[in-house]
């Protein structure tokens, strides 16, 4: 007999694990989350929070979304990314990042009801964890996962209670491994990975110091320091990251992965800070220091039977593009509605197979993109003449040459400007953040061809209602003039059907089908004198179907089916589609 039983056991309380707990509890599914440590993240780690993640948090509730905004650094302060020889020294260049460029800002505003922000993991985790526990998740801290065995009916997991030193067993129907980049769950399940671990070494130096005079006039979350003699390794150069404006900071500094990891004491941390800030008298309050490795590895299969992995357990990569916690939270959004449906008997277990089919390609994409972004610093180094040797005097002369009036210097400046602009693929890659389209048995395309991307798919989000894509955002209005995003009308743990005045038959049919199948299916007829009106015409332009057609979304706000017109028997048609999606 197991010591503890639950429907779902979650290993890890990071962004993926805590989000999973919050979602499952919101859906009414019993779950337990465990953490080997006595509390949550104690260093800032992940921080960029993109729009799609904010949509997930918005789906969890306005109070969750609002708390994130309350604690986060606003988007207006996130960038211009600054490239400099030191904070006190000469600025080399800068670029508008994270949706702050006017053209990018417009795209952000058109794409989502949310706005991206900078929220360190030390703030994000408590919000998610609190939400989970408040809604019913049982949490055990100081409880270490050791092993698991799955059978036809469930999973038996052995854990170590680190407070008592005793082993306990937890019996669950499903197990979620959100246990980080050295995931034992993935290892014990022998899930396949591609890529390589430990391709570079970096250290974090977390400290307090008032640097207002160096940065307040050029607010950013990232200051890239490029100077002769700087340790170029890990992510490429010295980085000063703003945690709290403008007196709490994180320095990221590379080290040779082939050598032993350095011991970062207060003296070393102070020296590094003084060098990158450019103030030989700077005094810092060192909070903590740690080393970490840059990885280039992703799971090609994110589930086996009743066991699933997500977050860093599945995709292990450098922090480039700010994709880590975002992808982790979105993994949870994809999986948890499916687990809920199966646990409640609303779907067959085959639905769970779609999790890996849909999310493993995303894992590959973001690991590839993040590591590629590191290499894309190369042209900046080349333009500055910082490659090809260790002669500090020569490197300094190469960098100074850009200030000359010669044709060569002009060419150097042009190359530098172009290299910095090209970094938009890391710092303003809206498409990477928003363009996920799923192709699995949990969508029904019926031969509808996926639309091509009219613009660069990494840089620009392209809305579409093609089955597999996230439903496009458009503002709709109630009879009191209140604004509601189409995303607000979808999600919430339910399937949702959108139609127009000509498709009222779809809405009527949906009510019967929902009752027959025992599922939650919301309906919205969009049009004049209805609950929601498309006053601006934005939804009519985005929906890609006629007024008598319908769009069906899953609980994770992704379109799973659409039809351009009314049919003779909408009840039969909806039943066919939903039973297929739910593997019934």
Buried (B, 14 or more C-beta within 10 A) or exposed (E): EBEBBBBBBBBBBBBBBBBBBBBBBBBEBBBBBBBBEEEBBBBBBBBBBBBBBBBBBBBBBEEBBEBBBEBBBEBEBBBBBBBBBBBBBEEBBBBBBBBBBEEBBEBBEBBBBBBBBBBBBBBBBBBBBBBBBEBBBBBBBBBBBBEBEBEEEBBBBBBBBBEEEEEBBBBBBBBBBBBBBEBBBBBBBEBEBEBEEBBBBBBBBBBBBEBEEBBEEBBBBBBBBBBBEBBBBBBBBBBBBBBEBBBBBBBBBBBEBEEEBBEBEEEBBBEBBBBBBBBEEBEBEBBBBBBBBBBBBBBBBBBBBBBBBBBBBBBBBBBBBBBBBBBBBBBBBBBBBBBBBBBBEBBBEEBBBBBBBBBBBBBBBBBBBBBBBBEBBEBBBBBBBBEEEEEEEBBBEBBEBBEEEEEEBEEBBEBBEEBBEBBBBBBBBBBBBBBBBBBBBBBBBEEBEEBEBEEEBBBBBBBBBBBBBBBBBBBBBEEEEEEBBBBBBBBBBBBBBBBBEBBBBBBBBBEBBBEEBEBBBBBBBBBEEBBBBBEEEBBBEBBBBBBBBBBBBBBBBBBBBBBEEBBEEBBEBBBBBBBBBBBB
